[in-house]
Amino acid sequence: MTAWLIRPITPADIPALFVVRVATHENAMTLEELARLGITPATVAEMLGQTHAGWLCEDEGRVVGFAMGNRATGEMWVIALLPHYVGRGIGSRLLRAVEGWLAEHGWTRIWLTTDPDTSLRAYTFYRQHGWVDDRLEGGDRYMVKHLGA
């Protein structure tokens, strides 16, 4: 098994996060589309200093995936992997890191939004990790997970 390095995201990693984010197959977005949503290197740097934290996976020094959460809202904010790394357990490790961090910040019920299409890999991935449907709203599927007991 490859020994991928999972570590916290630092501001220096932000450019590599955008490389990964625009290369995803599901929920693909361009840099321009992300910017229209207010997601730019500058806004991500600001979030990392305030409400968000995340972890990334490196393979031989190259960022191949990452996940981030928002401690202010309890949201699992983003998870993205380069297509070649999907299905190797990296996403699970990154998801657990964010879930654990949100739990450390007192969240017992966390949430995320994803595509409403249940045939997409992301939906099955979240279900396998204990997430359940909450509602469909504004073109998004909201899912929740209860942490701890």
DAGI-V199569 format. One line per field, one symbol per residue. burial: b if it has 24 or more other C-alpha atoms within 12 Angstrom, else e. Layout:
burial = ???
//
This chain:
burial = eeeeebbbbeeebbebbbbbbbbbeebeeeeeeeeeeebeeeebbebbeeebbbbbbbeeeebbbbbbbbbeebbbbbbbbbeebbeeebbbbbbbbbbbbbbeeebebbbbbbbbeeeeebbebbeeeebbbeeeeeeebbbbbebee
//
